[in-house]
Amino acid sequence: MHPVEPKSAPARLRREGPDWHLALRCIDIGNAEKVTADALQGVCYRNDAQIIDIRVRRGLPVNGGGMTVVIKRPGSAG
């Protein structure tokens, strides 16, 4: 999950340091996980009860915001 990068990002980085982005407004990480799991139901799995491992992280801001999803079969490497 990546919040939207504001136009002021370079100035805020210089002024506030490397953790400047932590104060940005962003969807609640729990809500993002639920919405994503529901959206992938019927596409990647029949029911989200089949999910056995889930990891959610907030990333650095990107232009337009974004979400990266990696899906692996149980027992696959990595």
Phi, psi and omega in degrees: 000127181233121177293164178292132178279121180284158178299335182277007186305311181300318180293319180293324178298314179296318186283319189253347179092185189294341180262016184305326187287345182293340179271357181291144174292137182205151177304143177304133186298326177293320177293322179298318179298315182296313180298318180294315178299318178295320181293329182273350178296131182088349177253310182253340179203159181289320184215141182293353173292345178282348180291125181251345179208132179218135179229130182235131179225147173269127181258186178291153178297144175227159179301118179086354183076175179177170179219131176247131181236130175241125182241131179232146174286147177304135180086356179282154181293149174090000000 
